[in-house]
Amino acid sequence: MVEAQLSTSGLAPLAIAHRLGFEVVFVTNERDRYAGISTYPGLLDVCVSQVVVGDTNSVDGILAAVAPWSASPRLAGLYTHCDYNLPLVAAAARRLGLPGLDPRAAEIARDKLTTRQVCADAGIPAPAHVHAATLEEAVAAGRQLGFPCVVKPMTESASTGVSKAMSEDDLARRFSELTASAVDARGQRRRPGVLVEEYALGYEVSVESVTFRGRTQVLGVTQKTLSGAPYFAELGDTFPSPLPPAVTEQLGRTAVAALEAIGFDFGAAHTEIKMTRDGPKLIEINARIGGAEVADCVELATGITYREQVVRMHVGQVPDLVATRSRAAAARYVAARQAGKVRTVHGVDLAHQVPGVVDVEIHAHPGDVVALPTSNHELCGHVLASADTPAEAAAQAETACSQIYIEVVEGP
């Protein structure tokens, strides 16, 4: 496994592969990157035979890191669901003859501008967009598309740097912030400039799917709850969406068409779409399992061991994607109500007592500094609930989440 998302669910494949009987090697370019995740030390002790520190920001670096195993039939699979490494791992797996996504499809999904261009050519509906390499181009794009518009980097994840610009001055400020660094959160070189997009007014969902042997199976549609303007932090997931079947089927068809357009041929996908008055509009394609608690929601609702089946695919096995139950699940994410240093966290015990709640995780502790969420990275934990219907699961998760209050010593 090469790198991971910065969460307990992001590290879960290490335990899954170990449970399936494989020797697990974890490749990273920064061993302590995951030290703040509570499950990490235990996973290293029990599930991981070796941590290899290497250059995970290049295909050659990944190949060098796994060379001691790839010279023999011992290497069964190469896997990541970290956005920053997806194209690199796909290319490395292809060179090693291991199962994986077509590297070109991985590259397209990774870059939001390329996704826009390829899907536009295929007739997939999406917000109008402009790639602005300079401040002058960005301001001109805002005038062309109208305000508010959306400004985003092209190769970040977790809504990092994505915001709504209300005016030319606002757009100029956000352009300056996004172009201040030439590299992204994992030290990889960014495409210059920003993506300026038409603001797609509507509710957002994600379509969870798995593609195997030329067939894409939609597992369901996740209803998303987003933070208020100007940011797009994800504050909640409900699976399956309570929307009418005719609507979720239309959303699912849009996602499958987008995946076909980019040549997506293998693995899990998490495709984000907004339903507007003009119909579905593609927001982005993520060539991986959904982050945060999306996989848990899918597993609780359907009985499909989603993450395990995706891991099995990457070691050459046939996935079992047959649902064994029809329930629902919802996650709500804990956010600080003001910025500052944490004094204490209240209400966790009450959250556990809400009927239907199956998990509560808080990773803000006394002395930590917290901020109001501008992306998913500022979120401070989650609650997860399961019930017979999406409405009940959502109500349980929201009730539990509302019990939790992070008291802070106010500060900048």
Secondary structure in CASP SS format (residue, H / E / C, confidence):
PFRMAT SS
TARGET T0000
AUTHOR 0000-0000-0000
METHOD secondary structure of the structure
MODEL  1
M C 1.00
V E 1.00
E C 1.00
A C 1.00
Q C 1.00
L C 1.00
S C 1.00
T H 1.00
S H 1.00
G H 1.00
L H 1.00
A H 1.00
P H 1.00
L H 1.00
A H 1.00
I H 1.00
A H 1.00
H H 1.00
R H 1.00
L C 1.00
G C 1.00
F C 1.00
E C 1.00
V C 1.00
V E 1.00
F E 1.00
V E 1.00
T E 1.00
N C 1.00
E C 1.00
R H 1.00
D H 1.00
R H 1.00
Y H 1.00
A C 1.00
G C 1.00
I C 1.00
S C 1.00
T C 1.00
Y H 1.00
P H 1.00
G H 1.00
L H 1.00
L H 1.00
D H 1.00
V H 1.00
C C 1.00
V C 1.00
S C 1.00
Q E 1.00
V E 1.00
V E 1.00
V E 1.00
G C 1.00
D C 1.00
T C 1.00
N C 1.00
S C 1.00
V H 1.00
D H 1.00
G H 1.00
I H 1.00
L H 1.00
A H 1.00
A H 1.00
V C 1.00
A H 1.00
P H 1.00
W H 1.00
S H 1.00
A C 1.00
S C 1.00
P C 1.00
R C 1.00
L C 1.00
A C 1.00
G C 1.00
L C 1.00
Y C 1.00
T C 1.00
H C 1.00
C C 1.00
D H 1.00
Y H 1.00
N H 1.00
L H 1.00
P H 1.00
L H 1.00
V H 1.00
A H 1.00
A H 1.00
A H 1.00
A H 1.00
R H 1.00
R H 1.00
L H 1.00
G C 1.00
L C 1.00
P C 1.00
G C 1.00
L C 1.00
D C 1.00
P H 1.00
R H 1.00
A H 1.00
A H 1.00
E H 1.00
I H 1.00
A H 1.00
R H 1.00
D C 1.00
K H 1.00
L H 1.00
T H 1.00
T H 1.00
R H 1.00
Q H 1.00
V H 1.00
C H 1.00
A H 1.00
D H 1.00
A C 1.00
G C 1.00
I C 1.00
P C 1.00
A C 1.00
P C 1.00
A C 1.00
H E 1.00
V E 1.00
H E 1.00
A E 1.00
A C 1.00
T C 1.00
L H 1.00
E H 1.00
E H 1.00
A H 1.00
V H 1.00
A H 1.00
A H 1.00
G H 1.00
R H 1.00
Q H 1.00
L H 1.00
G C 1.00
F C 1.00
P C 1.00
C E 1.00
V E 1.00
V E 1.00
K E 1.00
P C 1.00
M C 1.00
T C 1.00
E C 1.00
S C 1.00
A C 1.00
S C 1.00
T C 1.00
G C 1.00
V C 1.00
S E 1.00
K E 1.00
A E 1.00
M C 1.00
S C 1.00
E H 1.00
D H 1.00
D H 1.00
L H 1.00
A H 1.00
R H 1.00
R H 1.00
F H 1.00
S H 1.00
E H 1.00
L H 1.00
T C 1.00
A C 1.00
S C 1.00
A C 1.00
V E 1.00
D C 1.00
A C 1.00
R C 1.00
G C 1.00
Q C 1.00
R E 1.00
R C 1.00
R C 1.00
P C 1.00
G C 1.00
V E 1.00
L E 1.00
V E 1.00
E E 1.00
E E 1.00
Y C 1.00
A C 1.00
L C 1.00
G C 1.00
Y E 1.00
E E 1.00
V E 1.00
S E 1.00
V E 1.00
E E 1.00
S E 1.00
V E 1.00
T E 1.00
F E 1.00
R C 1.00
G C 1.00
R E 1.00
T E 1.00
Q E 1.00
V E 1.00
L E 1.00
G E 1.00
V E 1.00
T E 1.00
Q E 1.00
K E 1.00
T E 1.00
L E 1.00
S C 1.00
G C 1.00
A C 1.00
P C 1.00
Y E 1.00
F C 1.00
A C 1.00
E E 1.00
L E 1.00
G E 1.00
D E 1.00
T E 1.00
F E 1.00
P C 1.00
S C 1.00
P C 1.00
L C 1.00
P C 1.00
P H 1.00
A H 1.00
V H 1.00
T H 1.00
E H 1.00
Q H 1.00
L H 1.00
G H 1.00
R H 1.00
T H 1.00
A H 1.00
V H 1.00
A H 1.00
A H 1.00
L H 1.00
E H 1.00
A H 1.00
I H 1.00
G C 1.00
F C 1.00
D C 1.00
F C 1.00
G E 1.00
A E 1.00
A E 1.00
H E 1.00
T E 1.00
E E 1.00
I E 1.00
K E 1.00
M E 1.00
T E 1.00
R C 1.00
D C 1.00
G E 1.00
P E 1.00
K E 1.00
L E 1.00
I E 1.00
E E 1.00
I E 1.00
N E 1.00
A C 1.00
R C 1.00
I C 1.00
G C 1.00
G C 1.00
A C 1.00
E C 1.00
V H 1.00
A H 1.00
D H 1.00
C H 1.00
V H 1.00
E H 1.00
L H 1.00
A H 1.00
T H 1.00
G C 1.00
I C 1.00
T C 1.00
Y H 1.00
R H 1.00
E H 1.00
Q H 1.00
V H 1.00
V H 1.00
R H 1.00
M H 1.00
H H 1.00
V C 1.00
G C 1.00
Q C 1.00
V C 1.00
P C 1.00
D C 1.00
L C 1.00
V C 1.00
A C 1.00
T C 1.00
R C 1.00
S C 1.00
R C 1.00
A E 1.00
A E 1.00
A E 1.00
A E 1.00
R E 1.00
Y E 1.00
V E 1.00
A C 1.00
A C 1.00
R C 1.00
Q C 1.00
A C 1.00
G E 1.00
K E 1.00
V E 1.00
R E 1.00
T E 1.00
V E 1.00
H E 1.00
G C 1.00
V H 1.00
D H 1.00
L H 1.00
A H 1.00
H H 1.00
Q H 1.00
V C 1.00
P C 1.00
G C 1.00
V E 1.00
V E 1.00
D E 1.00
V E 1.00
E E 1.00
I E 1.00
H C 1.00
A C 1.00
H C 1.00
P C 1.00
G C 1.00
D C 1.00
V E 1.00
V E 1.00
A C 1.00
L C 1.00
P C 1.00
T C 1.00
S C 1.00
N H 1.00
H H 1.00
E H 1.00
L C 1.00
C C 1.00
G E 1.00
H E 1.00
V E 1.00
L E 1.00
A E 1.00
S E 1.00
A E 1.00
D C 1.00
T C 1.00
P H 1.00
A H 1.00
E H 1.00
A H 1.00
A H 1.00
A H 1.00
Q H 1.00
A H 1.00
E H 1.00
T H 1.00
A H 1.00
C H 1.00
S H 1.00
Q C 1.00
I C 1.00
Y E 1.00
I E 1.00
E E 1.00
V E 1.00
V E 1.00
E E 1.00
G C 1.00
P C 1.00
END
